[in-house]
Amino acid sequence: MTSDVATTPPPATWSAPVRYAEVDQQHIVFNSHYLIYCDEAMGAFCAQHGILDEAQRLHLVASSLSWRASARWGDVVDVHASCVRVGVSSLVIQFVVSVAGVECCTVETTYVHALDGRSAPLPDTVRSALD
């Protein structure tokens, strides 16, 4: 039996415990570590979508972060990564960072596909994996 309903793969998820070195004196995760968590989740996203080889040519050009709650030392952060926009040479990945189901931070990151230091159209393999 086949279905005519298109399905979207679930977001890639990366998880890890918050380490002591990632927190400030109040035991709250220091803001720059959220981008490191997103980099880890991007690796999981690319692996899940079979685009690890092409990912080396995806260059981060902008990130926007919005916080709602804090992750703390000893928490386990879950970062869900999903593609929210695909352009000619760029794509936008949304990362949702949560602890025990409570959203802490949302990050939107734009990546541009580059060859020889210049923007270039996304390869068909990347486009088909994300569309």
Secondary structure by P-SEA (a helix, b strand, c coil): ccccbbbbcccbbbbbccccccccccccccaaaaaaaaaaaaaaaaaaaccccccccccccbbbbbbcccccccbbbbbbbbbccccccbbbbbbbbbccccccbbbbbbbbbbcccccccccaaaaaacc
